[in-house]
Structures are given as structure tokens and as C-alpha cells.
Amino acid sequence: MNVVLWIAQVLLALAFLGAGYDQAVNYDDARRRLAWVAAVPRGLAAVLGALEILGAIGLIVPAWSGVMPWLTAVAALALAILMGLAVIFHARRHEIPQLAFSGIFGVAAALVALGRFLWSPF
């Protein structure tokens, strides 16, 4: 179970790192590609991107370093909550592809959190 969770953590971290970078740093490009980014203020997009980047770091660094490894489960839970809120946002805007993306990654993050809290904690 530990190996499966590590694989999920790395894949989620890469996905959230890329998405967060787009929102926080590459705002103009993200705004052209994603309608929802244009619908929120630049500052909010930057904060959301920064939260995704921090979550991605939190999925890997605490567990890898052994320093407060419980933060990995907390980071996964925080990302699951963030994606749950994103599902609500996209549902209200009728953005089905983004809703599905947020839902899938939210469920994956929730499973990692559950796995690290209960099944295979550090």
C-alpha cells in the first residue's frame, strides 16, 4: 500500500505543481486557455495557484524528509477540500471538463489523505 500511495502522491504533486504554476506565474497564458481563470481576479488565481504549489510540496517533502510526515496527509486533505470547492465553482459555471478534472483529482487526493491517515501512515 505504501508504494501505491507514493506513486499517487508523486503523480498528484506533479499535476498540482503544473496547474499551480500556470495560475500563479503564467496567468496570462492560463487566462487565454482556461475560461475560469479569466472569470476570477488575478490575485485570486495567484493565491489558488500558490495553494496548489504548496500542496504539491506538502505531498512529497514531509514524507520524504521524515520531518513531520503527518503533514503529507494534511496536504492531501487540503488539496481534496480545494478540489471539492473547485467542483462547486465549475458546476455553477457549467464547465463539465474542468468539473471532471477537479473531481478526479479531488477524489485521488482524498484517497491519499485517507491512506496516509489510516492505511499506511508514516
Rosetta constraint file for C-alpha pairs under 8 A:
AtomPair CA 1 CA 5 HARMONIC 6.19 0.50
AtomPair CA 1 CA 119 HARMONIC 7.61 0.50
AtomPair CA 1 CA 120 HARMONIC 6.65 0.50
AtomPair CA 2 CA 6 HARMONIC 6.18 0.50
AtomPair CA 2 CA 120 HARMONIC 5.95 0.50
AtomPair CA 3 CA 7 HARMONIC 6.21 0.50
AtomPair CA 4 CA 8 HARMONIC 6.24 0.50
AtomPair CA 5 CA 9 HARMONIC 5.99 0.50
AtomPair CA 5 CA 112 HARMONIC 6.16 0.50
AtomPair CA 5 CA 115 HARMONIC 7.00 0.50
AtomPair CA 5 CA 116 HARMONIC 7.76 0.50
AtomPair CA 6 CA 10 HARMONIC 6.16 0.50
AtomPair CA 7 CA 11 HARMONIC 6.22 0.50
AtomPair CA 8 CA 12 HARMONIC 5.96 0.50
AtomPair CA 8 CA 108 HARMONIC 7.60 0.50
AtomPair CA 8 CA 112 HARMONIC 7.05 0.50
AtomPair CA 9 CA 13 HARMONIC 5.91 0.50
AtomPair CA 9 CA 59 HARMONIC 5.82 0.50
AtomPair CA 9 CA 60 HARMONIC 6.79 0.50
AtomPair CA 9 CA 112 HARMONIC 6.96 0.50
AtomPair CA 10 CA 14 HARMONIC 6.20 0.50
AtomPair CA 10 CA 59 HARMONIC 7.51 0.50
AtomPair CA 10 CA 60 HARMONIC 6.93 0.50
AtomPair CA 11 CA 15 HARMONIC 6.27 0.50
AtomPair CA 12 CA 16 HARMONIC 6.04 0.50
AtomPair CA 12 CA 56 HARMONIC 7.09 0.50
AtomPair CA 12 CA 59 HARMONIC 7.98 0.50
AtomPair CA 12 CA 105 HARMONIC 7.42 0.50
AtomPair CA 12 CA 108 HARMONIC 7.81 0.50
AtomPair CA 12 CA 109 HARMONIC 7.31 0.50
AtomPair CA 13 CA 17 HARMONIC 5.83 0.50
AtomPair CA 13 CA 55 HARMONIC 7.48 0.50
AtomPair CA 13 CA 56 HARMONIC 4.12 0.50
AtomPair CA 13 CA 57 HARMONIC 6.87 0.50
AtomPair CA 13 CA 59 HARMONIC 6.24 0.50
AtomPair CA 13 CA 60 HARMONIC 7.26 0.50
AtomPair CA 14 CA 18 HARMONIC 6.17 0.50
AtomPair CA 14 CA 56 HARMONIC 7.01 0.50
AtomPair CA 15 CA 19 HARMONIC 6.20 0.50
AtomPair CA 16 CA 20 HARMONIC 5.70 0.50
AtomPair CA 16 CA 52 HARMONIC 5.39 0.50
AtomPair CA 16 CA 53 HARMONIC 6.26 0.50
AtomPair CA 16 CA 55 HARMONIC 7.43 0.50
AtomPair CA 16 CA 56 HARMONIC 5.66 0.50
AtomPair CA 17 CA 21 HARMONIC 5.97 0.50
AtomPair CA 17 CA 52 HARMONIC 6.44 0.50
AtomPair CA 17 CA 53 HARMONIC 4.92 0.50
AtomPair CA 17 CA 56 HARMONIC 5.67 0.50
AtomPair CA 17 CA 57 HARMONIC 8.00 0.50
AtomPair CA 18 CA 22 HARMONIC 6.34 0.50
AtomPair CA 19 CA 23 HARMONIC 6.44 0.50
AtomPair CA 19 CA 49 HARMONIC 6.96 0.50
AtomPair CA 19 CA 52 HARMONIC 7.36 0.50
AtomPair CA 20 CA 24 HARMONIC 5.93 0.50
AtomPair CA 20 CA 48 HARMONIC 7.07 0.50
AtomPair CA 20 CA 49 HARMONIC 3.71 0.50
AtomPair CA 20 CA 50 HARMONIC 6.07 0.50
AtomPair CA 20 CA 51 HARMONIC 7.36 0.50
AtomPair CA 20 CA 52 HARMONIC 4.96 0.50
AtomPair CA 20 CA 53 HARMONIC 5.25 0.50
AtomPair CA 21 CA 25 HARMONIC 5.38 0.50
AtomPair CA 21 CA 26 HARMONIC 6.51 0.50
AtomPair CA 21 CA 49 HARMONIC 6.11 0.50
AtomPair CA 21 CA 50 HARMONIC 7.62 0.50
AtomPair CA 21 CA 53 HARMONIC 6.94 0.50
AtomPair CA 22 CA 26 HARMONIC 4.49 0.50
AtomPair CA 22 CA 27 HARMONIC 6.02 0.50
AtomPair CA 22 CA 29 HARMONIC 7.50 0.50
AtomPair CA 22 CA 30 HARMONIC 5.80 0.50
AtomPair CA 22 CA 49 HARMONIC 7.18 0.50
AtomPair CA 23 CA 27 HARMONIC 5.08 0.50
AtomPair CA 23 CA 30 HARMONIC 6.26 0.50
AtomPair CA 23 CA 37 HARMONIC 7.53 0.50
AtomPair CA 23 CA 45 HARMONIC 5.48 0.50
AtomPair CA 23 CA 46 HARMONIC 5.66 0.50
AtomPair CA 23 CA 48 HARMONIC 7.18 0.50
AtomPair CA 23 CA 49 HARMONIC 4.81 0.50
AtomPair CA 24 CA 45 HARMONIC 6.30 0.50
AtomPair CA 24 CA 46 HARMONIC 3.92 0.50
AtomPair CA 24 CA 47 HARMONIC 6.89 0.50
AtomPair CA 24 CA 48 HARMONIC 7.35 0.50
AtomPair CA 24 CA 49 HARMONIC 4.57 0.50
AtomPair CA 24 CA 50 HARMONIC 6.00 0.50
AtomPair CA 25 CA 46 HARMONIC 7.24 0.50
AtomPair CA 26 CA 30 HARMONIC 6.14 0.50
AtomPair CA 27 CA 31 HARMONIC 5.89 0.50
AtomPair CA 27 CA 37 HARMONIC 7.90 0.50
AtomPair CA 27 CA 42 HARMONIC 7.28 0.50
AtomPair CA 27 CA 45 HARMONIC 7.59 0.50
AtomPair CA 27 CA 46 HARMONIC 7.67 0.50
AtomPair CA 28 CA 32 HARMONIC 6.45 0.50
AtomPair CA 29 CA 33 HARMONIC 6.44 0.50
AtomPair CA 30 CA 34 HARMONIC 5.69 0.50
AtomPair CA 30 CA 37 HARMONIC 6.61 0.50
AtomPair CA 31 CA 35 HARMONIC 6.49 0.50
AtomPair CA 31 CA 36 HARMONIC 7.70 0.50
AtomPair CA 31 CA 37 HARMONIC 5.07 0.50
AtomPair CA 31 CA 38 HARMONIC 4.97 0.50
AtomPair CA 32 CA 38 HARMONIC 7.58 0.50
AtomPair CA 34 CA 38 HARMONIC 7.08 0.50
AtomPair CA 35 CA 39 HARMONIC 6.58 0.50
AtomPair CA 36 CA 40 HARMONIC 6.78 0.50
AtomPair CA 36 CA 90 HARMONIC 7.91 0.50
AtomPair CA 37 CA 41 HARMONIC 7.92 0.50
AtomPair CA 37 CA 45 HARMONIC 6.57 0.50
AtomPair CA 40 CA 44 HARMONIC 6.42 0.50
AtomPair CA 40 CA 45 HARMONIC 6.50 0.50
AtomPair CA 41 CA 45 HARMONIC 6.40 0.50
AtomPair CA 42 CA 46 HARMONIC 6.17 0.50
AtomPair CA 43 CA 47 HARMONIC 6.22 0.50
AtomPair CA 44 CA 48 HARMONIC 6.11 0.50
AtomPair CA 45 CA 49 HARMONIC 6.04 0.50
AtomPair CA 46 CA 50 HARMONIC 6.04 0.50
AtomPair CA 47 CA 51 HARMONIC 6.15 0.50
AtomPair CA 48 CA 52 HARMONIC 6.27 0.50
AtomPair CA 49 CA 53 HARMONIC 6.21 0.50
AtomPair CA 50 CA 54 HARMONIC 6.09 0.50
AtomPair CA 51 CA 55 HARMONIC 5.98 0.50
AtomPair CA 52 CA 56 HARMONIC 6.10 0.50
AtomPair CA 52 CA 79 HARMONIC 7.17 0.50
AtomPair CA 53 CA 57 HARMONIC 6.30 0.50
AtomPair CA 54 CA 58 HARMONIC 6.02 0.50
AtomPair CA 55 CA 59 HARMONIC 6.19 0.50
AtomPair CA 55 CA 75 HARMONIC 5.26 0.50
AtomPair CA 55 CA 76 HARMONIC 7.04 0.50
AtomPair CA 55 CA 78 HARMONIC 7.33 0.50
AtomPair CA 55 CA 79 HARMONIC 6.25 0.50
AtomPair CA 56 CA 60 HARMONIC 6.94 0.50
AtomPair CA 56 CA 75 HARMONIC 7.78 0.50
AtomPair CA 57 CA 61 HARMONIC 5.81 0.50
AtomPair CA 58 CA 62 HARMONIC 6.27 0.50
AtomPair CA 58 CA 71 HARMONIC 6.57 0.50
AtomPair CA 58 CA 72 HARMONIC 5.38 0.50
AtomPair CA 58 CA 75 HARMONIC 5.28 0.50
AtomPair CA 58 CA 76 HARMONIC 7.76 0.50
AtomPair CA 59 CA 63 HARMONIC 7.42 0.50
AtomPair CA 59 CA 71 HARMONIC 7.87 0.50
AtomPair CA 59 CA 72 HARMONIC 4.76 0.50
AtomPair CA 59 CA 73 HARMONIC 7.38 0.50
AtomPair CA 59 CA 75 HARMONIC 5.90 0.50
AtomPair CA 59 CA 76 HARMONIC 6.30 0.50
AtomPair CA 60 CA 64 HARMONIC 5.89 0.50
AtomPair CA 60 CA 72 HARMONIC 6.73 0.50
AtomPair CA 61 CA 65 HARMONIC 5.77 0.50
AtomPair CA 61 CA 72 HARMONIC 7.74 0.50
AtomPair CA 62 CA 66 HARMONIC 5.74 0.50
AtomPair CA 62 CA 67 HARMONIC 5.36 0.50
AtomPair CA 62 CA 68 HARMONIC 5.74 0.50
AtomPair CA 62 CA 69 HARMONIC 4.51 0.50
AtomPair CA 62 CA 70 HARMONIC 7.38 0.50
AtomPair CA 62 CA 71 HARMONIC 6.14 0.50
AtomPair CA 62 CA 72 HARMONIC 5.91 0.50
AtomPair CA 63 CA 67 HARMONIC 7.10 0.50
AtomPair CA 63 CA 68 HARMONIC 7.46 0.50
AtomPair CA 63 CA 69 HARMONIC 4.38 0.50
AtomPair CA 63 CA 70 HARMONIC 7.45 0.50
AtomPair CA 63 CA 71 HARMONIC 7.74 0.50
AtomPair CA 63 CA 72 HARMONIC 6.04 0.50
AtomPair CA 63 CA 122 HARMONIC 7.21 0.50
AtomPair CA 64 CA 69 HARMONIC 7.73 0.50
AtomPair CA 65 CA 69 HARMONIC 7.65 0.50
AtomPair CA 69 CA 73 HARMONIC 7.86 0.50
AtomPair CA 69 CA 122 HARMONIC 6.26 0.50
AtomPair CA 70 CA 74 HARMONIC 6.64 0.50
AtomPair CA 70 CA 116 HARMONIC 7.80 0.50
AtomPair CA 70 CA 117 HARMONIC 7.80 0.50
AtomPair CA 70 CA 121 HARMONIC 7.61 0.50
AtomPair CA 70 CA 122 HARMONIC 6.98 0.50
AtomPair CA 71 CA 75 HARMONIC 5.94 0.50
AtomPair CA 72 CA 76 HARMONIC 6.26 0.50
AtomPair CA 72 CA 113 HARMONIC 7.74 0.50
AtomPair CA 72 CA 116 HARMONIC 7.53 0.50
AtomPair CA 73 CA 77 HARMONIC 6.18 0.50
AtomPair CA 73 CA 112 HARMONIC 7.03 0.50
AtomPair CA 73 CA 113 HARMONIC 4.56 0.50
AtomPair CA 73 CA 114 HARMONIC 7.51 0.50
AtomPair CA 73 CA 116 HARMONIC 5.33 0.50
AtomPair CA 73 CA 117 HARMONIC 6.09 0.50
AtomPair CA 74 CA 78 HARMONIC 6.09 0.50
AtomPair CA 74 CA 113 HARMONIC 6.85 0.50
AtomPair CA 75 CA 79 HARMONIC 6.16 0.50
AtomPair CA 75 CA 113 HARMONIC 7.79 0.50
AtomPair CA 76 CA 80 HARMONIC 6.17 0.50
AtomPair CA 76 CA 109 HARMONIC 5.05 0.50
AtomPair CA 76 CA 110 HARMONIC 6.41 0.50
AtomPair CA 76 CA 112 HARMONIC 6.20 0.50
AtomPair CA 76 CA 113 HARMONIC 4.96 0.50
AtomPair CA 77 CA 81 HARMONIC 6.26 0.50
AtomPair CA 77 CA 109 HARMONIC 6.53 0.50
AtomPair CA 77 CA 110 HARMONIC 5.79 0.50
AtomPair CA 77 CA 113 HARMONIC 5.28 0.50
AtomPair CA 78 CA 82 HARMONIC 6.15 0.50
AtomPair CA 79 CA 83 HARMONIC 6.07 0.50
AtomPair CA 79 CA 106 HARMONIC 6.82 0.50
AtomPair CA 79 CA 109 HARMONIC 6.26 0.50
AtomPair CA 79 CA 110 HARMONIC 7.93 0.50
AtomPair CA 80 CA 84 HARMONIC 6.10 0.50
AtomPair CA 80 CA 105 HARMONIC 7.47 0.50
AtomPair CA 80 CA 106 HARMONIC 4.36 0.50
AtomPair CA 80 CA 107 HARMONIC 6.65 0.50
AtomPair CA 80 CA 108 HARMONIC 7.74 0.50
AtomPair CA 80 CA 109 HARMONIC 5.06 0.50
AtomPair CA 80 CA 110 HARMONIC 5.19 0.50
AtomPair CA 81 CA 85 HARMONIC 6.32 0.50
AtomPair CA 81 CA 106 HARMONIC 7.21 0.50
AtomPair CA 82 CA 86 HARMONIC 6.23 0.50
AtomPair CA 82 CA 106 HARMONIC 7.66 0.50
AtomPair CA 83 CA 87 HARMONIC 6.13 0.50
AtomPair CA 83 CA 102 HARMONIC 5.24 0.50
AtomPair CA 83 CA 103 HARMONIC 6.54 0.50
AtomPair CA 83 CA 105 HARMONIC 6.96 0.50
AtomPair CA 83 CA 106 HARMONIC 4.80 0.50
AtomPair CA 84 CA 88 HARMONIC 6.60 0.50
AtomPair CA 84 CA 102 HARMONIC 7.27 0.50
AtomPair CA 84 CA 103 HARMONIC 6.85 0.50
AtomPair CA 84 CA 106 HARMONIC 6.18 0.50
AtomPair CA 85 CA 89 HARMONIC 6.27 0.50
AtomPair CA 86 CA 90 HARMONIC 6.06 0.50
AtomPair CA 86 CA 99 HARMONIC 7.29 0.50
AtomPair CA 86 CA 102 HARMONIC 6.20 0.50
AtomPair CA 87 CA 91 HARMONIC 5.93 0.50
AtomPair CA 87 CA 98 HARMONIC 7.91 0.50
AtomPair CA 87 CA 99 HARMONIC 5.06 0.50
AtomPair CA 87 CA 100 HARMONIC 7.75 0.50
AtomPair CA 87 CA 102 HARMONIC 5.77 0.50
AtomPair CA 87 CA 103 HARMONIC 6.05 0.50
AtomPair CA 88 CA 92 HARMONIC 6.26 0.50
AtomPair CA 88 CA 99 HARMONIC 7.97 0.50
AtomPair CA 89 CA 93 HARMONIC 6.53 0.50
AtomPair CA 90 CA 94 HARMONIC 5.97 0.50
AtomPair CA 90 CA 95 HARMONIC 5.12 0.50
AtomPair CA 90 CA 96 HARMONIC 7.11 0.50
AtomPair CA 90 CA 98 HARMONIC 6.45 0.50
AtomPair CA 90 CA 99 HARMONIC 5.24 0.50
AtomPair CA 91 CA 95 HARMONIC 6.18 0.50
AtomPair CA 91 CA 96 HARMONIC 7.05 0.50
AtomPair CA 91 CA 99 HARMONIC 6.29 0.50
AtomPair CA 95 CA 99 HARMONIC 5.98 0.50
AtomPair CA 96 CA 100 HARMONIC 6.08 0.50
AtomPair CA 97 CA 101 HARMONIC 6.24 0.50
AtomPair CA 98 CA 102 HARMONIC 6.06 0.50
AtomPair CA 99 CA 103 HARMONIC 5.98 0.50
AtomPair CA 100 CA 104 HARMONIC 6.03 0.50
AtomPair CA 101 CA 105 HARMONIC 6.23 0.50
AtomPair CA 102 CA 106 HARMONIC 5.81 0.50
AtomPair CA 103 CA 107 HARMONIC 6.11 0.50
AtomPair CA 104 CA 108 HARMONIC 6.19 0.50
AtomPair CA 105 CA 109 HARMONIC 6.03 0.50
AtomPair CA 106 CA 110 HARMONIC 6.09 0.50
AtomPair CA 107 CA 111 HARMONIC 6.14 0.50
AtomPair CA 108 CA 112 HARMONIC 6.30 0.50
AtomPair CA 109 CA 113 HARMONIC 6.17 0.50
AtomPair CA 110 CA 114 HARMONIC 6.09 0.50
AtomPair CA 111 CA 115 HARMONIC 5.91 0.50
AtomPair CA 112 CA 116 HARMONIC 6.03 0.50
AtomPair CA 113 CA 117 HARMONIC 5.97 0.50
AtomPair CA 114 CA 118 HARMONIC 5.77 0.50
AtomPair CA 114 CA 119 HARMONIC 7.10 0.50
AtomPair CA 115 CA 119 HARMONIC 4.67 0.50
AtomPair CA 115 CA 120 HARMONIC 5.67 0.50
AtomPair CA 115 CA 121 HARMONIC 7.11 0.50
AtomPair CA 116 CA 120 HARMONIC 5.19 0.50
AtomPair CA 116 CA 121 HARMONIC 4.45 0.50
AtomPair CA 116 CA 122 HARMONIC 7.17 0.50
AtomPair CA 117 CA 121 HARMONIC 5.49 0.50
